[in-house]
C-alpha cells in the first residue's frame, strides 16, 4: 500500500492537469523502451544487410525512418501517460499551426522530400550524383537536408527538394563503367601513329583505366587545328568521384612520354607584321 500511495503522490496539480510519480515513471519507461527498441532494431537491420553483403547505404535510410517513427510514437504515448490531451493541444493550436505552415513552406517541402528520398531509395548514402552543377558523394540523408562532399573535399548541405525537383544524374546507378575524354594537340610535324600509340600507353599505365574488349582506351583524330593536330584520348573507369585526379595523372604521363618521344605540344603564336610608315 505504501508503494501505491507513493506512486499516486501528485507532483503537479493545476486543476485540469494532475501528474503523479507513477505518471513520471510510466513516461520514463516508455522513453527507455523506445531507446532500447531503436538500438536493437538498428543492430538487427545492420546485421541483416551486412550478412547479405549489401553496402549501398540503404539500411541507414531505413534506420532513420524507424527512429523517427518510434520517437514520434513514444512522445505521443508519453504525453498521454502524463494525462495531456493531444487532440486538445492540436485543436487549440490550429490557427498557430496554419501561420507556421505558411511561413515554413520550404521547410515542409524539404521535409516531405526527405521522406520521399528515404522511402524510394533512388538516392542513397555513398551514391555519387550530379546535383546543382556539382558532382558530389552523399554522406548523410536527413529529413530536411542532405550532407554531401564535393570533389574538392568540401562538405555542402543541400536542401532535399533539390534531389526531387531538379534533374539529377546518379552515377552510382550506372552499372557500366563511365567514359571519359582528354584532349591534346600536337605539332603538325608529329608522327600521328606514334601519337596514337603513346596516348593509349599513357592511359593504360594508370591502374583505374579499364582494358578489355569492350572498354579499352582509344584515340580519335578530332580536327586539323590552326596550330595543332587535335587528338582525343577516350578511356573508361569506375573511379567516378576522383576522376579529375585520374585525368591529371594521365596528363602528367602524357607530358613525360611526349618529351621522351620528341612529340611537340604546340602553343598559339601571334605574328605581328609592322609596315614602315610613309613620310612623304
C-alpha positions as CSV (number, residue, x, y, z in Angstrom):
1,X,0.0,0.0,0.0
2,X,2.8,2.4,0.7
3,X,4.2,1.9,-2.8
4,X,0.8,2.5,-4.3
5,X,0.3,5.6,-2.3
6,X,3.8,6.9,-3.2
7,X,3.1,6.3,-6.9
8,X,-0.2,8.3,-6.6
9,X,1.6,11.2,-5.0
10,X,0.9,14.3,-7.0
11,X,3.8,16.3,-8.2
12,X,1.9,18.8,-10.4
13,X,-1.7,19.7,-9.9
14,X,-3.1,22.7,-11.8
15,X,-6.8,21.7,-11.6
16,X,-7.1,20.5,-15.2
17,X,-3.8,18.6,-15.1
18,X,-2.6,16.2,-12.4
19,X,0.8,14.4,-12.7
20,X,1.8,11.8,-10.2
21,X,5.1,10.0,-9.5
22,X,3.6,6.9,-11.2
23,X,2.9,9.0,-14.4
24,X,6.5,10.1,-14.4
25,X,7.7,6.5,-14.0
26,X,5.4,5.4,-16.9
27,X,6.7,8.2,-19.1
28,X,10.3,7.3,-18.3
29,X,9.7,3.6,-19.0
30,X,8.2,4.5,-22.4
31,X,11.2,6.6,-23.4
32,X,13.7,4.0,-22.2
33,X,11.8,1.3,-24.1
34,X,11.8,3.4,-27.3
35,X,15.6,4.0,-26.9
36,X,16.3,0.3,-26.4
37,X,14.0,-0.7,-29.3
38,X,15.8,1.6,-31.7
39,X,19.2,0.3,-30.7
40,X,18.1,-3.4,-31.0
41,X,16.3,-2.9,-34.3
42,X,19.1,-0.8,-35.8
43,X,21.6,-3.6,-34.9
44,X,19.3,-6.3,-36.4
45,X,18.8,-4.3,-39.7
46,X,22.6,-3.5,-40.0
47,X,23.5,-7.2,-39.3
48,X,20.9,-8.3,-41.9
49,X,22.4,-6.0,-44.6
50,X,26.0,-6.9,-43.8
51,X,25.1,-10.6,-43.9
52,X,23.6,-10.1,-47.4
53,X,26.7,-8.1,-48.5
54,X,24.6,-5.0,-49.3
55,X,26.7,-1.9,-48.6
56,X,24.7,0.6,-50.6
57,X,23.7,2.7,-47.6
58,X,20.0,1.7,-47.9
59,X,19.9,0.3,-44.3
60,X,20.9,3.8,-43.0
61,X,17.8,5.3,-44.6
62,X,15.6,2.5,-43.1
63,X,17.1,3.0,-39.6
64,X,16.5,6.8,-39.8
65,X,12.8,6.3,-40.7
66,X,12.5,3.7,-38.0
67,X,14.0,6.2,-35.4
68,X,11.6,9.0,-36.5
69,X,8.6,6.7,-36.2
70,X,9.5,5.2,-32.9
71,X,10.3,8.6,-31.3
72,X,7.1,10.2,-32.5
73,X,5.1,7.3,-31.2
74,X,7.0,7.4,-27.9
75,X,6.4,11.1,-27.4
76,X,2.6,10.7,-28.1
77,X,2.4,7.8,-25.6
78,X,4.5,9.8,-23.1
79,X,2.2,12.8,-23.2
80,X,-0.9,10.5,-22.9
81,X,0.7,8.8,-19.9
82,X,1.1,12.2,-18.3
83,X,-2.6,12.9,-18.8
84,X,-2.1,15.5,-21.5
85,X,-4.8,15.6,-24.2
86,X,-3.1,15.5,-27.6
87,X,-6.3,16.3,-29.6
88,X,-6.9,19.3,-27.4
89,X,-3.4,20.6,-28.0
90,X,-3.7,20.2,-31.7
91,X,-7.2,21.8,-31.9
92,X,-6.2,24.8,-29.7
93,X,-3.1,25.5,-31.7
94,X,-4.7,25.0,-35.2
95,X,-4.5,28.7,-36.1
96,X,-0.9,28.9,-34.9
97,X,0.0,25.8,-37.0
98,X,-1.6,27.4,-40.1
99,X,0.6,30.5,-39.6
100,X,3.7,28.5,-39.0
101,X,2.9,26.3,-42.1
102,X,2.6,29.4,-44.3
103,X,5.9,30.7,-43.1
104,X,7.8,27.4,-43.3
105,X,6.6,26.2,-46.7
106,X,10.1,25.5,-47.9
107,X,11.0,23.6,-44.7
108,X,7.9,21.4,-45.1
109,X,8.8,20.9,-48.8
110,X,12.3,19.7,-47.8
111,X,10.7,17.5,-45.1
112,X,8.4,15.7,-47.5
113,X,11.3,15.4,-50.0
114,X,13.4,13.8,-47.3
115,X,10.8,11.2,-46.5
116,X,10.4,10.5,-50.3
117,X,14.2,10.0,-50.7
118,X,14.3,7.7,-47.7
119,X,11.3,5.6,-48.9
120,X,12.2,5.4,-52.6
121,X,15.9,4.9,-52.2
122,X,16.6,6.5,-55.5
123,X,19.5,8.3,-53.9
124,X,21.3,6.6,-51.1
125,X,24.3,7.2,-48.8
126,X,27.6,6.8,-50.6
127,X,25.9,7.5,-54.0
128,X,27.8,9.8,-56.4
129,X,25.4,12.3,-58.0
130,X,25.4,15.4,-60.2
131,X,23.3,18.0,-58.5
132,X,23.1,21.7,-58.8
133,X,26.1,21.7,-61.2
134,X,28.3,19.7,-58.7
135,X,29.5,16.1,-58.7
136,X,29.2,15.1,-55.0
137,X,29.2,12.0,-52.8
138,X,26.2,11.6,-50.5
139,X,27.3,11.3,-46.8
140,X,24.0,11.6,-45.0
141,X,20.3,12.0,-45.8
142,X,18.3,13.6,-43.1
143,X,14.6,14.6,-43.1
144,X,15.2,18.3,-44.2
145,X,18.8,18.4,-45.7
146,X,21.4,16.1,-47.0
147,X,25.2,16.3,-46.3
148,X,27.4,15.8,-49.4
149,X,31.1,16.0,-50.2
150,X,32.4,17.6,-53.4
151,X,35.5,16.5,-55.3
152,X,37.4,19.3,-53.6
153,X,36.5,17.6,-50.2
154,X,34.2,20.5,-49.3
155,X,31.2,19.5,-47.2
156,X,28.0,21.0,-48.6
157,X,24.5,21.0,-47.1
158,X,21.8,20.6,-49.8
159,X,18.0,21.0,-49.2
160,X,16.3,17.7,-50.0
161,X,13.9,19.3,-52.5
162,X,16.8,19.7,-54.9
163,X,17.0,16.0,-55.3
164,X,13.3,15.8,-56.1
165,X,12.6,18.8,-58.2
166,X,15.9,19.2,-60.1
167,X,17.3,16.9,-62.8
168,X,19.8,14.6,-61.0
169,X,22.3,12.2,-62.5
170,X,23.1,9.3,-60.2
171,X,26.4,7.9,-61.5
172,X,26.2,5.0,-59.0
173,X,23.1,3.6,-60.6
174,X,25.1,3.1,-63.8
175,X,26.4,-0.4,-63.5
176,X,28.6,0.0,-66.6
177,X,31.9,1.9,-66.4
178,X,31.8,5.6,-67.5
179,X,33.6,7.0,-70.5
180,X,36.0,10.0,-70.1
181,X,38.0,12.1,-72.5
182,X,41.3,14.0,-72.5
183,X,42.0,16.4,-75.4
184,X,45.6,17.1,-76.6
185,X,47.1,18.8,-79.6
186,X,50.4,18.0,-81.2
187,X,52.6,19.7,-83.8
188,X,52.0,19.1,-87.5
189,X,55.5,17.5,-87.8
190,X,54.5,14.7,-85.4
191,X,54.0,11.1,-86.4
192,X,50.3,10.5,-85.9
193,X,50.7,6.8,-85.4
194,X,53.3,7.3,-82.7
195,X,51.0,9.9,-81.1
196,X,48.1,7.3,-81.0
197,X,50.3,4.6,-79.6
198,X,51.8,6.9,-76.9
199,X,48.4,8.2,-75.8
200,X,47.0,4.6,-75.4
201,X,50.1,3.5,-73.4
202,X,49.7,6.6,-71.1
203,X,46.1,5.7,-70.4
204,X,46.9,2.0,-69.7
205,X,49.7,3.0,-67.3
206,X,47.0,4.1,-64.8
207,X,45.5,1.5,-62.5
208,X,42.0,3.0,-62.7
209,X,41.7,2.8,-66.5
210,X,40.0,-0.4,-67.8
211,X,41.4,-2.5,-70.6
212,X,39.2,-5.2,-72.0
213,X,37.4,-5.9,-75.3
214,X,34.5,-3.5,-74.7
215,X,36.2,-0.8,-72.6
216,X,39.7,-0.4,-73.9
217,X,41.3,3.0,-74.4
218,X,41.1,4.5,-77.9
219,X,42.2,7.7,-79.7
220,X,40.4,9.9,-82.1
221,X,41.9,12.4,-84.5
222,X,39.4,15.2,-83.9
223,X,40.5,18.0,-86.2
224,X,43.3,19.8,-88.0
225,X,43.5,23.0,-85.9
226,X,45.1,26.3,-86.8
227,X,48.3,25.4,-84.9
228,X,48.0,21.7,-84.0
229,X,46.6,18.3,-84.9
230,X,43.9,17.7,-82.3
231,X,43.5,14.3,-80.7
232,X,41.1,12.9,-78.1
233,X,42.0,10.1,-75.7
234,X,39.0,8.1,-74.7
235,X,39.1,5.7,-71.7
236,X,36.8,4.0,-69.3
237,X,36.9,3.9,-65.5
238,X,34.8,3.1,-62.4
239,X,36.5,5.8,-60.4
240,X,33.8,8.4,-60.9
241,X,34.3,10.6,-57.9
242,X,38.1,11.1,-58.2
243,X,38.2,11.0,-61.9
244,X,39.7,14.5,-62.1
245,X,42.7,13.3,-60.2
246,X,43.0,10.3,-62.6
247,X,42.9,12.6,-65.6
248,X,45.5,14.8,-64.1
249,X,47.8,11.9,-63.5
250,X,47.3,10.7,-67.1
251,X,48.1,14.2,-68.4
252,X,51.4,14.2,-66.4
253,X,52.2,10.8,-68.0
254,X,51.4,12.2,-71.5
255,X,53.7,15.2,-70.9
256,X,56.6,12.9,-69.9
257,X,56.0,10.4,-72.7
258,X,55.8,13.1,-75.4
259,X,59.0,14.6,-74.1
260,X,60.8,11.3,-74.4
261,X,59.3,10.7,-77.9
262,X,60.1,14.2,-79.0
263,X,56.4,14.9,-79.7
264,X,55.8,18.6,-79.5
265,X,52.7,20.1,-78.0
266,X,52.4,23.5,-79.8
267,X,51.1,26.7,-78.5
268,X,49.4,29.6,-80.3
269,X,51.7,32.1,-81.7
270,X,50.8,35.6,-82.8
271,X,52.9,37.1,-85.6
272,X,52.6,40.9,-86.0
273,X,53.7,42.5,-89.3
274,X,54.7,46.1,-89.0
275,X,54.8,48.2,-92.1
276,X,57.1,51.2,-92.4
277,X,55.2,54.5,-92.3
278,X,55.2,56.6,-95.5
279,X,56.7,60.0,-94.5
280,X,56.0,61.7,-97.9
